[in-house]
Amino acid sequence: MSPLRRAKSWMGRGLSASGLHRVVLGNGGIIVAFHRVNDSLCENGLTVSPRHFARFCRFFRTNFDVVSVGQLVGRLERNESIAGTLAITFDDGYLDNIEIAAPILRSVALPATFFVTSRFIGSTIVPWWDAKLPRHPGWMTWEHVRTLKHEGFDIGAHTRTHVDLGAVDGTEAEAEIRGSRQDLLDALGHAPDHFAYPYGRRTNLLDANRERIRSAGFHSCMSSHGGFARPGMDPFRLQRFPISTWFRSPGQFVFEALARRW
């Protein structure tokens, strides 16, 4: 770890230990995003090691009020306080989500929401961003997704094929949004309430598609370009902090997140 990151980590731990992180956070909450928890792949923008993930989970449990996305959105809808809350999410539907991440979450009794790309589930599809991996980590099956739901985890939609909703419109976008909701309804017996759009940058969601997500019956939509949940915020404009190797420790994460808030 570089001296600068080490200093940020130390300051973040100090802010958290003193409770000052809640003062800086004010009346806001944080949503974090993961993809893979895997020790067979090198840590990168999508992969964290089980040790790293467990360390973050323990830190979250100690320093935040960890809630599900559904609970956080419900509080926003009821105009209730979300001060000091944090929600954990996963995108895509990788196999290690149930094999590695879920047991760690259960061990520290934390909720999480898994946003799955419905046509990836149970498939052998290798998306473009995984094409150069030495081996593909695989996807969950629908039985795995049903198990997560049975264990109390939330399941959300992430389109059917991980399409860029900033580049497609019309019937194609409609099929990806409503189709993913229908796929989850068919597989789980319950339509998902929450949606996370792929790639997650500001430019990856057309305004027309945001409205399609709303009209499809979802209760929220979230990005992953960093930011905070705030009282009165439109649930269809929620932001998430992606956790990657840039954050070498939970302390560094909380320092940099709160610096942005400040």
Buried (B, 14 or more C-beta within 10 A) or exposed (E): EEEEBBBBBBBBBBBBEEEEBBEBBBEBBBBBBBBBBBBEBEBEEBBBBBEBBBBBBBBBBEBBBBBBBBBBBBBBEEEEEBBBBBBBBBBBBBBBBBBBBBEBBEEEEBBBBBBBBBBBBBEEBBEEEBEEBEEBBBBBBBEBBBBBBEEEBBBBBBBBBBBBBBEBEEEEBBBBBBBBBBBBBEBBEEBBBBBBBBBBEEEBBBEEBBEBBBEBEBBBBBBBBBBBBBBEBEBBBBBBBBBBBEBBBBBBBBBBBBEEBE
